[in-house]
Each structure stands twice: as C-alpha cells, then as structure tokens.
Amino acid sequence: PLNQMATRELQVVPCNCATGEETIPDDKTPPNLTTIPLSRAYYKLQQVYEEYLAPHKDTWQWHAGRGLDLGASPGGWTQVLVHSLGLSSVVSVDSAALGARVRNLPQVTHVQSGMGDLKMDEAAAPFSMVVCDACVLWMQLLDMIRDSVVPKVKCCLPCVWVLTMKLPYKKAGSIQSNIDKLQSRLDHLLLDMAKVLYPQNDSDTKTSKTKITTNAQILHLMANSDSERTLILTFT
C-alpha cells in the first residue's frame, strides 16, 4: 500500500476547511472540478468501490437506495457516493462545512449535525450505503454507530457500511493489538446492528434459520495511514 506516501502521490485539490469555498482562482478552475477529490480520504472509498463493491453490485445492491455519509466534511466520500457509485441521493452529516463543489451537487443534502445528535428525516431513507471517515477512535466510533446512529436510521436489505477505524498508536504492537480487539467485537456488533436495523427478520446469525447474512472485512487500503484500517460490514 502507498499509505504514508499517498498524500504526495494522489491528486487532491482541497477547499477552505472553514467555509468550504474553493481556494483556486476562478480563471484557473478546471471544468471537471466537481469530480476532483477534495482530500486524500476520497481514495479510500474509491478503492473500496473499485475492488470490493463493484464486483458485488448484484449481490449487495448498494445502488438500490440512498447514501448516508457520517462525519462527511469536507466531502470526499460524498463525492465517491455520487460520482462513482452513482447514488441518486446522498445525505451528508457533519456540523462542519462541506466543500462547495460537493454541497452544490443536486444529489446532496447537507445535515449540519454531529453523529451523536443525529435526527433523520424519514423521507431521506432508506439507505443502501452508510459510510463514515470521521476522526474518532475506533472503539468510540463503533459505540456511537451502535447507540446513536443505528436506532435512528432506516436501511435497505442488502446494505453496506464502510467505516474508517482509527487505531491508537502508543507503542510497538499497539496497532495489531487494536486490530485483534476490533476483530473480537465484530460478531456481537453485527448481531446487535442487525437486530435493530431489521427487527422484522430473524437476525440471530448463530441459528440455522438465519434470514440475514452478515459479513465483516478489515482492510488496509492504499490511502489508509499506518494506524488506520477500513471496515466493511454487509447485511444481505
């Protein structure tokens, strides 16, 4: 993986982080600006799309509903949901500004809220893709997803969740230790999420009567830093 070299190797044209306005002069604005990545983070979800989502389009049906981008600012992952996945509607949640090239897209609705205070309009659902690249340590993020997001959103079945796991890096072995802890939580996390998201189904993934199939993958992507991993959760 490129990892630490990715920032230097990948094309990025950032916006003003406070306002979301473009920082390049109007006379030098390229005609395809809306598709130029706002941040390195763009390439994480783009790689997930190309290598993991596209080959499973018919099975996972991530294109069947709407997209939800949690902690979206400045909007790199929302760009991927719109331009690469082709979703017709994306709700981007962040109290901070979205880049102008993202917030002005007709497919995008910006909800200015933190994940913990999330209030979802029923009209925005159901979601077939839920993504998050927030700058939150992985343990806190999973707790927030389980306790503050899952009870408030309505999802399609199938549905795909893509989450960046920020791993504490304090000493040698910290990263692998956290990956092991993450792996040990996934079965319970998937079961808890399925029970809330799909209460009408038998979501007990331990029985032979399972109606929902769950799966988790932990990836180290090209644009992940050394202390990041990307988690893909699928409900089919």
Accessible surface in RSA format (square Angstrom, percent):
REM  Atomic radii and reference values for relative SASA: ProtOr
REM  Chains: A
REM  Algorithm: Lee & Richards
REM  Probe-radius: 1.40
REM  Slices: 20
REM RES _ NUM      All-atoms   Total-Side   Main-Chain    Non-polar    All polar
REM                ABS   REL    ABS   REL    ABS   REL    ABS   REL    ABS   REL
RES PRO A   1   119.38  87.0  63.30  57.7  56.08 203.9  77.92  64.3  41.45 257.6
RES LEU A   2    57.65  32.1  48.15  34.4   9.50  23.9  50.41  35.4   7.24  19.5
RES ASN A   3    14.83  10.2  13.37  12.9   1.46   3.5   3.70   8.9  11.13  10.8
RES GLN A   4   109.62  61.3  97.45  71.2  12.17  29.0  45.33  96.5  64.29  48.8
RES MET A   5    89.67  46.4  89.67  59.3   0.00   0.0  53.53  45.5  36.14  47.9
RES ALA A   6     0.00   0.0   0.00   0.0   0.00   0.0   0.00   0.0   0.00   0.0
RES THR A   7    91.77  65.3  78.38  79.5  13.39  31.9  64.69  86.9  27.09  40.9
RES ARG A   8   178.86  75.1 141.25  72.0  37.61  89.5  72.78  99.5 106.08  64.3
RES GLU A   9   101.15  58.1  70.18  53.1  30.97  73.7  11.27  21.8  89.89  73.4
RES LEU A  10    31.95  17.8  21.32  15.3  10.63  26.7  23.50  16.5   8.45  22.7
RES GLN A  11   110.96  62.0  96.02  70.2  14.94  35.6  42.91  91.3  68.04  51.6
RES VAL A  12    48.40  31.9  25.00  22.6  23.41  56.4  25.00  21.7  23.41  63.5
RES VAL A  13    30.88  20.3  29.80  27.0   1.08   2.6  30.88  26.8   0.00   0.0
RES PRO A  14    76.77  55.9  76.47  69.7   0.29   1.1  76.55  63.2   0.21   1.3
RES CYS A  15    15.40  11.6   2.36   2.6  13.04  30.6   0.00   0.0  15.40  16.6
RES ASN A  16    62.08  42.8  56.93  55.0   5.15  12.4   8.19  19.7  53.90  52.1
RES CYS A  17   114.05  86.3  96.45 107.6  17.60  41.4  41.83 106.0  72.21  77.9
RES ALA A  18    81.15  74.6  51.59  79.6  29.56  67.2  60.95  85.8  20.20  53.5
RES THR A  19    71.42  50.8  59.51  60.3  11.91  28.4  62.80  84.4   8.62  13.0
RES GLY A  20     1.07   1.3   0.00   N/A   1.07   1.3   1.07   2.9   0.00   0.0
RES GLU A  21    84.69  48.6  84.69  64.1   0.00   0.0  42.10  81.4  42.59  34.8
RES GLU A  22    50.63  29.1  27.37  20.7  23.26  55.4  26.79  51.8  23.84  19.5
RES THR A  23    84.62  60.2  49.12  49.8  35.49  84.6  47.10  63.3  37.52  56.7
RES ILE A  24    47.84  27.2  39.54  29.5   8.30  20.0  40.56  29.2   7.28  19.8
RES PRO A  25    75.45  55.0  62.32  56.8  13.13  47.7  74.75  61.7   0.70   4.4
RES ASP A  26   137.41  96.3 116.56 116.0  20.85  49.3  38.43  90.5  98.98  98.7
RES ASP A  27   128.45  90.0  85.09  84.7  43.36 102.5  52.62 123.8  75.82  75.6
RES LYS A  28   152.11  74.2 128.42  78.8  23.68  56.4  80.31  72.3  71.79  76.5
RES THR A  29    53.68  38.2  32.88  33.3  20.80  49.6  28.51  38.3  25.17  38.0
RES PRO A  30    39.85  29.0  32.09  29.2   7.77  28.2  37.91  31.3   1.94  12.1
RES PRO A  31   146.34 106.7 101.95  92.9  44.39 161.4 115.26  95.2  31.08 193.2
RES ASN A  32    80.22  55.3  73.52  71.0   6.70  16.1  33.94  81.7  46.28  44.7
RES LEU A  33    18.24  10.2  17.85  12.8   0.39   1.0  17.85  12.5   0.39   1.0
RES THR A  34    57.27  40.7  57.11  57.9   0.16   0.4  41.01  55.1  16.26  24.6
RES THR A  35    60.01  42.7  52.01  52.7   8.00  19.1  43.39  58.3  16.62  25.1
RES ILE A  36    11.17   6.4  10.08   7.5   1.09   2.6  11.17   8.0   0.00   0.0
RES PRO A  37     8.33   6.1   8.33   7.6   0.00   0.0   8.33   6.9   0.00   0.0
RES LEU A  38     2.92   1.6   0.00   0.0   2.92   7.3   0.00   0.0   2.92   7.9
RES SER A  39    23.80  20.1  21.60  28.8   2.20   5.1  22.78  48.5   1.02   1.4
RES ARG A  40    61.83  26.0  57.98  29.6   3.85   9.2  13.84  18.9  47.99  29.1
RES ALA A  41    20.04  18.4  17.66  27.2   2.38   5.4  17.80  25.1   2.24   5.9
RES TYR A  42    24.17  11.3  24.17  13.8   0.00   0.0   5.22   3.9  18.95  23.4
RES TYR A  43    34.95  16.3  34.06  19.4   0.90   2.3  25.88  19.4   9.07  11.2
RES LYS A  44     4.48   2.2   4.48   2.7   0.00   0.0   0.49   0.4   3.99   4.3
RES LEU A  45     0.00   0.0   0.00   0.0   0.00   0.0   0.00   0.0   0.00   0.0
RES GLN A  46    29.57  16.5  29.57  21.6   0.00   0.0  12.38  26.3  17.19  13.0
RES GLN A  47    30.21  16.9  28.40  20.8   1.81   4.3   9.43  20.1  20.78  15.8
RES VAL A  48     0.27   0.2   0.27   0.2   0.00   0.0   0.27   0.2   0.00   0.0
RES TYR A  49    47.14  22.0  47.14  26.8   0.00   0.0  13.82  10.4  33.32  41.1
RES GLU A  50    99.07  56.9  80.76  61.1  18.31  43.6  26.31  50.9  72.75  59.4
RES GLU A  51    95.06  54.6  74.03  56.0  21.03  50.1  31.26  60.5  63.80  52.1
RES TYR A  52    54.10  25.3  53.35  30.4   0.75   1.9  26.77  20.1  27.33  33.7
RES LEU A  53     0.00   0.0   0.00   0.0   0.00   0.0   0.00   0.0   0.00   0.0
RES ALA A  54    41.98  38.6  27.57  42.5  14.41  32.8  28.70  40.4  13.28  35.2
RES PRO A  55    90.54  66.0  48.07  43.8  42.47 154.4  61.29  50.6  29.25 181.8
RES HIS A  56    77.68  42.5  75.57  52.5   2.11   5.4  43.57  44.9  34.11  39.7
RES LYS A  57    93.05  45.4  92.19  56.6   0.86   2.1  36.29  32.7  56.76  60.5
RES ASP A  58   125.60  88.0 110.26 109.7  15.33  36.3  38.43  90.4  87.16  86.9
RES THR A  59    83.63  59.5  71.80  72.8  11.83  28.2  47.20  63.4  36.43  55.1
RES TRP A  60    20.95   8.4  20.95  10.1   0.00   0.0   9.77   5.2  11.18  18.1
RES GLN A  61    73.17  40.9  73.04  53.4   0.13   0.3   7.92  16.9  65.25  49.5
RES TRP A  62     5.94   2.4   5.94   2.9   0.00   0.0   5.94   3.2   0.00   0.0
RES HIS A  63    77.20  42.2  58.13  40.4  19.07  48.8  34.63  35.7  42.57  49.5
RES ALA A  64    69.94  64.3  29.42  45.4  40.51  92.2  37.45  52.7  32.49  86.1
RES GLY A  65    13.03  16.1   0.00   N/A  13.03  16.1   8.54  23.4   4.49  10.1
RES ARG A  66    78.88  33.1  78.88  40.2   0.00   0.0   6.30   8.6  72.58  44.0
RES GLY A  67     0.00   0.0   0.00   N/A   0.00   0.0   0.00   0.0   0.00   0.0
RES LEU A  68     0.00   0.0   0.00   0.0   0.00   0.0   0.00   0.0   0.00   0.0
RES ASP A  69     1.18   0.8   1.18   1.2   0.00   0.0   0.00   0.0   1.18   1.2
RES LEU A  70     0.00   0.0   0.00   0.0   0.00   0.0   0.00   0.0   0.00   0.0
RES GLY A  71    18.31  22.6   0.00   N/A  18.31  22.6  10.24  28.1   8.08  18.1
RES ALA A  72     6.62   6.1   0.00   0.0   6.62  15.0   1.61   2.3   5.01  13.3
RES SER A  73    33.05  27.9  12.44  16.6  20.61  47.5   4.22   9.0  28.83  40.4
RES PRO A  74    44.30  32.3  44.30  40.4   0.00   0.0  44.30  36.6   0.00   0.0
RES GLY A  75     0.00   0.0   0.00   N/A   0.00   0.0   0.00   0.0   0.00   0.0
RES GLY A  76     2.82   3.5   0.00   N/A   2.82   3.5   0.36   1.0   2.46   5.5
RES TRP A  77     7.16   2.9   5.16   2.5   2.00   4.7   5.16   2.7   2.00   3.2
RES THR A  78     0.00   0.0   0.00   0.0   0.00   0.0   0.00   0.0   0.00   0.0
RES GLN A  79     0.00   0.0   0.00   0.0   0.00   0.0   0.00   0.0   0.00   0.0
RES VAL A  80     0.00   0.0   0.00   0.0   0.00   0.0   0.00   0.0   0.00   0.0
RES LEU A  81     0.00   0.0   0.00   0.0   0.00   0.0   0.00   0.0   0.00   0.0
RES VAL A  82     8.09   5.3   1.80   1.6   6.29  15.1   1.80   1.6   6.29  17.1
RES HIS A  83    67.60  36.9  34.32  23.9  33.29  85.2  26.16  27.0  41.45  48.2
RES SER A  84    27.42  23.2   7.62  10.2  19.80  45.6   6.96  14.8  20.46  28.7
RES LEU A  85     9.65   5.4   0.00   0.0   9.65  24.3   0.19   0.1   9.47  25.5
RES GLY A  86    53.90  66.5   0.00   N/A  53.90  66.5  26.34  72.3  27.56  61.7
RES LEU A  87     3.93   2.2   0.20   0.1   3.73   9.4   1.85   1.3   2.08   5.6
RES SER A  88    92.42  78.1  70.49  94.1  21.93  50.5  52.47 111.7  39.96  56.0
RES SER A  89    26.72  22.6  26.72  35.7   0.00   0.0  12.58  26.8  14.14  19.8
RES VAL A  90     0.02   0.0   0.00   0.0   0.02   0.1   0.00   0.0   0.02   0.1
RES VAL A  91     4.76   3.1   4.76   4.3   0.00   0.0   4.76   4.1   0.00   0.0
RES SER A  92     0.00   0.0   0.00   0.0   0.00   0.0   0.00   0.0   0.00   0.0
RES VAL A  93     0.40   0.3   0.40   0.4   0.00   0.0   0.40   0.3   0.00   0.0
RES ASP A  94    24.06  16.9  21.65  21.5   2.41   5.7   3.27   7.7  20.79  20.7
RES SER A  95    80.17  67.7  60.85  81.2  19.32  44.5  31.04  66.1  49.13  68.8
RES ALA A  96    45.29  41.6  35.81  55.3   9.48  21.6  45.29  63.8   0.00   0.0
RES ALA A  97    22.32  20.5  13.75  21.2   8.57  19.5  16.11  22.7   6.21  16.5
RES LEU A  98     0.87   0.5   0.00   0.0   0.87   2.2   0.00   0.0   0.87   2.3
RES GLY A  99     0.00   0.0   0.00   N/A   0.00   0.0   0.00   0.0   0.00   0.0
RES ALA A 100     8.97   8.3   8.89  13.7   0.08   0.2   8.97  12.6   0.00   0.0
RES ARG A 101     9.06   3.8   1.58   0.8   7.48  17.8   8.41  11.5   0.65   0.4
RES VAL A 102     0.00   0.0   0.00   0.0   0.00   0.0   0.00   0.0   0.00   0.0
RES ARG A 103    80.26  33.7  62.12  31.7  18.15  43.2  28.73  39.3  51.54  31.2
RES ASN A 104   110.93  76.5  82.51  79.7  28.42  68.4  31.10  74.9  79.82  77.2
RES LEU A 105    19.94  11.1  16.41  11.7   3.53   8.9  17.00  11.9   2.93   7.9
RES PRO A 106   127.82  93.2  86.26  78.6  41.57 151.1  99.02  81.8  28.80 179.0
RES GLN A 107    58.76  32.9  52.49  38.4   6.27  14.9  15.55  33.1  43.21  32.8
RES VAL A 108    16.73  11.0   0.31   0.3  16.41  39.5   0.52   0.4  16.21  44.0
RES THR A 109    76.29  54.3  72.43  73.4   3.87   9.2  46.57  62.5  29.73  44.9
RES HIS A 110    50.14  27.4  23.56  16.4  26.59  68.0  13.54  14.0  36.61  42.6
RES VAL A 111    40.75  26.8  37.24  33.7   3.51   8.5  40.75  35.4   0.00   0.0
RES GLN A 112   128.44  71.8  95.81  70.0  32.63  77.7  24.35  51.8 104.09  78.9
RES SER A 113    19.40  16.4  12.37  16.5   7.03  16.2  18.75  39.9   0.64   0.9
RES GLY A 114    30.62  37.8   0.00   N/A  30.62  37.8  26.20  71.9   4.42   9.9
RES MET A 115    17.30   9.0  10.57   7.0   6.73  16.0  10.57   9.0   6.73   8.9
RES GLY A 116    42.35  52.2   0.00   N/A  42.35  52.2  21.43  58.8  20.92  46.8
RES ASP A 117   106.03  74.3  95.50  95.1  10.53  24.9  28.64  67.4  77.39  77.2
RES LEU A 118     0.37   0.2   0.00   0.0   0.37   0.9   0.00   0.0   0.37   1.0
RES LYS A 119   179.23  87.4 162.64  99.8  16.59  39.5 109.52  98.6  69.71  74.2
RES MET A 120    35.62  18.4   8.48   5.6  27.14  64.6   9.69   8.2  25.93  34.3
RES ASP A 121    97.58  68.4  83.94  83.5  13.64  32.2  38.33  90.2  59.25  59.1
RES GLU A 122   130.71  75.0 117.54  88.9  13.17  31.4  66.29 128.2  64.41  52.6
RES ALA A 123    76.87  70.7  51.87  80.0  25.00  56.9  64.50  90.8  12.36  32.8
RES ALA A 124    19.08  17.5  11.27  17.4   7.82  17.8  18.66  26.3   0.42   1.1
RES ALA A 125    12.99  11.9   4.91   7.6   8.08  18.4   5.23   7.4   7.76  20.6
RES PRO A 126    50.29  36.6  50.14  45.7   0.15   0.5  50.14  41.4   0.15   0.9
RES PHE A 127     0.42   0.2   0.42   0.3   0.00   0.0   0.42   0.3   0.00   0.0
RES SER A 128     0.00   0.0   0.00   0.0   0.00   0.0   0.00   0.0   0.00   0.0
RES MET A 129     0.00   0.0   0.00   0.0   0.00   0.0   0.00   0.0   0.00   0.0
RES VAL A 130     0.00   0.0   0.00   0.0   0.00   0.0   0.00   0.0   0.00   0.0
RES VAL A 131     0.00   0.0   0.00   0.0   0.00   0.0   0.00   0.0   0.00   0.0
RES CYS A 132     0.00   0.0   0.00   0.0   0.00   0.0   0.00   0.0   0.00   0.0
RES ASP A 133    27.95  19.6  16.30  16.2  11.65  27.6   6.79  16.0  21.17  21.1
RES ALA A 134    11.19  10.3   6.97  10.8   4.23   9.6  11.19  15.8   0.00   0.0
RES CYS A 135   121.58  92.0  92.21 102.8  29.37  69.0  34.68  87.9  86.90  93.7
RES VAL A 136    31.34  20.6  25.95  23.5   5.39  13.0  31.10  27.0   0.24   0.7
RES LEU A 137    69.03  38.4  66.17  47.3   2.86   7.2  66.17  46.5   2.86   7.7
RES TRP A 138     3.21   1.3   3.21   1.6   0.00   0.0   3.21   1.7   0.00   0.0
RES MET A 139    66.18  34.3  66.18  43.8   0.00   0.0  66.17  56.3   0.01   0.0
RES GLN A 140   100.45  56.2  95.02  69.4   5.43  12.9  34.19  72.8  66.26  50.3
RES LEU A 141     0.00   0.0   0.00   0.0   0.00   0.0   0.00   0.0   0.00   0.0
RES LEU A 142     0.02   0.0   0.02   0.0   0.00   0.0   0.02   0.0   0.00   0.0
RES ASP A 143    53.82  37.7  53.38  53.1   0.43   1.0  15.36  36.2  38.45  38.3
RES MET A 144    55.80  28.9  49.94  33.1   5.86  14.0  52.58  44.7   3.22   4.3
RES ILE A 145     0.18   0.1   0.18   0.1   0.00   0.0   0.18   0.1   0.00   0.0
RES ARG A 146    80.99  34.0  75.96  38.7   5.03  12.0  19.66  26.9  61.33  37.2
RES ASP A 147    83.65  58.6  61.51  61.2  22.14  52.3  29.46  69.3  54.19  54.0
RES SER A 148    25.60  21.6  24.09  32.1   1.51   3.5   2.32   4.9  23.28  32.6
RES VAL A 149     0.00   0.0   0.00   0.0   0.00   0.0   0.00   0.0   0.00   0.0
RES VAL A 150     2.66   1.8   1.09   1.0   1.57   3.8   1.09   1.0   1.57   4.3
RES PRO A 151    76.39  55.7  43.49  39.6  32.90 119.6  45.05  37.2  31.34 194.8
RES LYS A 152    83.29  40.6  64.32  39.5  18.97  45.2  56.83  51.2  26.46  28.2
RES VAL A 153    14.55   9.6   0.00   0.0  14.55  35.1   2.46   2.1  12.09  32.8
RES LYS A 154   124.02  60.5 117.21  71.9   6.81  16.2  66.09  59.5  57.92  61.7
RES CYS A 155    12.21   9.2   0.00   0.0  12.21  28.7   0.00   0.0  12.21  13.2
RES CYS A 156    24.09  18.2  16.52  18.4   7.58  17.8  16.02  40.6   8.08   8.7
RES LEU A 157    69.98  39.0  37.18  26.6  32.79  82.4  37.18  26.1  32.79  88.3
RES PRO A 158    20.12  14.7  19.61  17.9   0.51   1.9  19.61  16.2   0.51   3.2
RES CYS A 159     0.04   0.0   0.00   0.0   0.04   0.1   0.00   0.0   0.04   0.0
RES VAL A 160     0.19   0.1   0.19   0.2   0.00   0.0   0.19   0.2   0.00   0.0
RES TRP A 161     0.00   0.0   0.00   0.0   0.00   0.0   0.00   0.0   0.00   0.0
RES VAL A 162     0.01   0.0   0.01   0.0   0.00   0.0   0.01   0.0   0.00   0.0
RES LEU A 163     0.10   0.1   0.10   0.1   0.00   0.0   0.10   0.1   0.00   0.0
RES THR A 164     0.00   0.0   0.00   0.0   0.00   0.0   0.00   0.0   0.00   0.0
RES MET A 165     0.00   0.0   0.00   0.0   0.00   0.0   0.00   0.0   0.00   0.0
RES LYS A 166    41.41  20.2  41.21  25.3   0.20   0.5  20.81  18.7  20.60  21.9
RES LEU A 167     7.20   4.0   0.00   0.0   7.20  18.1   0.00   0.0   7.20  19.4
RES PRO A 168    23.39  17.0  16.59  15.1   6.80  24.7  23.39  19.3   0.00   0.0
RES TYR A 169   147.76  69.0 116.17  66.1  31.59  82.2  69.24  52.0  78.52  96.8
RES LYS A 170   183.84  89.7 147.01  90.2  36.82  87.7  96.09  86.5  87.75  93.5
RES LYS A 171   155.29  75.8 144.75  88.8  10.54  25.1  97.60  87.8  57.69  61.5
RES ALA A 172   100.50  92.4  68.80 106.2  31.69  72.1  75.49 106.3  25.01  66.2
RES GLY A 173    50.18  61.9   0.00   N/A  50.18  61.9  34.64  95.1  15.54  34.8
RES SER A 174    13.58  11.5   8.20  10.9   5.38  12.4   8.26  17.6   5.32   7.5
RES ILE A 175    28.79  16.4  28.27  21.1   0.52   1.3  28.27  20.4   0.52   1.4
RES GLN A 176   101.41  56.7  99.88  73.0   1.53   3.6  50.92 108.4  50.49  38.3
RES SER A 177    47.08  39.8  40.23  53.7   6.85  15.8  27.03  57.6  20.05  28.1
RES ASN A 178    14.47  10.0  14.47  14.0   0.00   0.0   0.00   0.0  14.47  14.0
RES ILE A 179    24.95  14.2  24.95  18.6   0.00   0.0  24.95  18.0   0.00   0.0
RES ASP A 180    79.86  55.9  72.45  72.1   7.41  17.5  28.36  66.7  51.51  51.4
RES LYS A 181   118.86  58.0 116.21  71.3   2.65   6.3  68.59  61.7  50.27  53.6
RES LEU A 182     0.00   0.0   0.00   0.0   0.00   0.0   0.00   0.0   0.00   0.0
RES GLN A 183   103.17  57.7  95.41  69.7   7.76  18.5  40.39  86.0  62.78  47.6
RES SER A 184    82.34  69.6  53.09  70.8  29.25  67.4  50.06 106.6  32.28  45.2
RES ARG A 185    65.12  27.3  61.17  31.2   3.95   9.4  37.94  51.8  27.18  16.5
RES LEU A 186     3.62   2.0   3.62   2.6   0.00   0.0   3.62   2.5   0.00   0.0
RES ASP A 187    84.81  59.4  80.38  80.0   4.43  10.5  15.95  37.5  68.86  68.7
RES HIS A 188   130.72  71.4 130.03  90.4   0.69   1.8  85.58  88.2  45.15  52.5
RES LEU A 189     7.05   3.9   3.40   2.4   3.65   9.2   6.35   4.5   0.70   1.9
RES LEU A 190     9.62   5.4   9.62   6.9   0.00   0.0   9.62   6.8   0.00   0.0
RES LEU A 191    27.52  15.3  27.52  19.7   0.00   0.0  27.52  19.3   0.00   0.0
RES ASP A 192    56.29  39.4  53.13  52.9   3.16   7.5  12.02  28.3  44.27  44.2
RES MET A 193     0.61   0.3   0.05   0.0   0.56   1.3   0.56   0.5   0.05   0.1
RES ALA A 194     0.00   0.0   0.00   0.0   0.00   0.0   0.00   0.0   0.00   0.0
RES LYS A 195   108.69  53.0  99.18  60.9   9.51  22.6  53.24  47.9  55.45  59.1
RES VAL A 196    75.56  49.7  59.06  53.5  16.50  39.8  63.46  55.1  12.10  32.8
RES LEU A 197    17.16   9.6   0.09   0.1  17.07  42.9   2.28   1.6  14.88  40.0
RES TYR A 198     3.32   1.6   3.32   1.9   0.00   0.0   3.32   2.5   0.00   0.0
RES PRO A 199   101.28  73.8  71.41  65.1  29.86 108.6  75.99  62.7  25.29 157.2
RES GLN A 200   138.48  77.4 100.40  73.4  38.08  90.7  69.07 147.0  69.41  52.6
RES ASN A 201    35.36  24.4  24.60  23.8  10.76  25.9   1.58   3.8  33.78  32.7
RES ASP A 202    47.87  33.5  37.24  37.1  10.63  25.1  25.81  60.7  22.07  22.0
RES SER A 203     7.96   6.7   4.83   6.5   3.13   7.2   0.00   0.0   7.96  11.2
RES ASP A 204    47.20  33.1  46.14  45.9   1.06   2.5  13.33  31.4  33.87  33.8
RES THR A 205    41.51  29.5  18.26  18.5  23.25  55.4  11.95  16.1  29.56  44.7
RES LYS A 206   146.29  71.4 110.34  67.7  35.94  85.6  82.71  74.4  63.57  67.7
RES THR A 207    55.65  39.6  40.57  41.1  15.08  35.9  47.17  63.4   8.48  12.8
RES SER A 208   121.90 103.0  74.52  99.5  47.38 109.2  58.43 124.4  63.48  88.9
RES LYS A 209   159.83  78.0 148.32  91.0  11.51  27.4  98.81  88.9  61.02  65.0
RES THR A 210    48.98  34.8  22.55  22.9  26.43  63.0  21.45  28.8  27.53  41.6
RES LYS A 211   137.92  67.3 109.01  66.9  28.91  68.8  67.62  60.9  70.31  74.9
RES ILE A 212     0.05   0.0   0.00   0.0   0.05   0.1   0.00   0.0   0.05   0.1
RES THR A 213    86.63  61.6  83.26  84.4   3.36   8.0  53.33  71.6  33.30  50.3
RES THR A 214    28.01  19.9   7.65   7.8  20.36  48.5   0.00   0.0  28.01  42.3
RES ASN A 215    68.12  47.0  64.89  62.7   3.23   7.8  17.42  41.9  50.69  49.0
RES ALA A 216    27.46  25.2   4.88   7.5  22.58  51.4   4.88   6.9  22.58  59.8
RES GLN A 217    52.17  29.2  46.55  34.0   5.62  13.4  22.43  47.7  29.74  22.6
RES ILE A 218    42.31  24.1  13.11   9.8  29.20  70.4  13.11   9.4  29.20  79.2
RES LEU A 219    22.50  12.5  19.10  13.7   3.40   8.5  22.50  15.8   0.00   0.0
RES HIS A 220    64.91  35.5  41.48  28.8  23.43  59.9  29.07  30.0  35.84  41.7
RES LEU A 221     1.60   0.9   1.53   1.1   0.07   0.2   1.60   1.1   0.00   0.0
RES MET A 222    52.26  27.1  50.65  33.5   1.61   3.8  25.37  21.6  26.88  35.6
RES ALA A 223     0.00   0.0   0.00   0.0   0.00   0.0   0.00   0.0   0.00   0.0
RES ASN A 224     0.00   0.0   0.00   0.0   0.00   0.0   0.00   0.0   0.00   0.0
RES SER A 225    20.22  17.1  19.86  26.5   0.36   0.8  16.70  35.6   3.52   4.9
RES ASP A 226    62.91  44.1  61.05  60.8   1.86   4.4  18.38  43.2  44.54  44.4
RES SER A 227    30.48  25.8  29.21  39.0   1.27   2.9   1.52   3.2  28.96  40.6
RES GLU A 228     7.77   4.5   7.77   5.9   0.00   0.0   2.34   4.5   5.44   4.4
RES ARG A 229    34.48  14.5  34.48  17.6   0.00   0.0   2.10   2.9  32.38  19.6
RES THR A 230     0.10   0.1   0.10   0.1   0.00   0.0   0.10   0.1   0.00   0.0
RES LEU A 231     0.00   0.0   0.00   0.0   0.00   0.0   0.00   0.0   0.00   0.0
RES ILE A 232     0.84   0.5   0.26   0.2   0.58   1.4   0.26   0.2   0.58   1.6
RES LEU A 233     0.00   0.0   0.00   0.0   0.00   0.0   0.00   0.0   0.00   0.0
RES THR A 234     4.55   3.2   4.55   4.6   0.00   0.0   0.72   1.0   3.83   5.8
RES PHE A 235     0.00   0.0   0.00   0.0   0.00   0.0   0.00   0.0   0.00   0.0
RES THR A 236    40.49  28.8  23.57  23.9  16.92  40.3  27.33  36.7  13.15  19.9
END  Absolute sums over single chains surface
CHAIN  1 A    10961.5       8629.4       2332.1       5680.0       5281.5
END  Absolute sums over all chains
TOTAL         10961.5       8629.4       2332.1       5680.0       5281.5
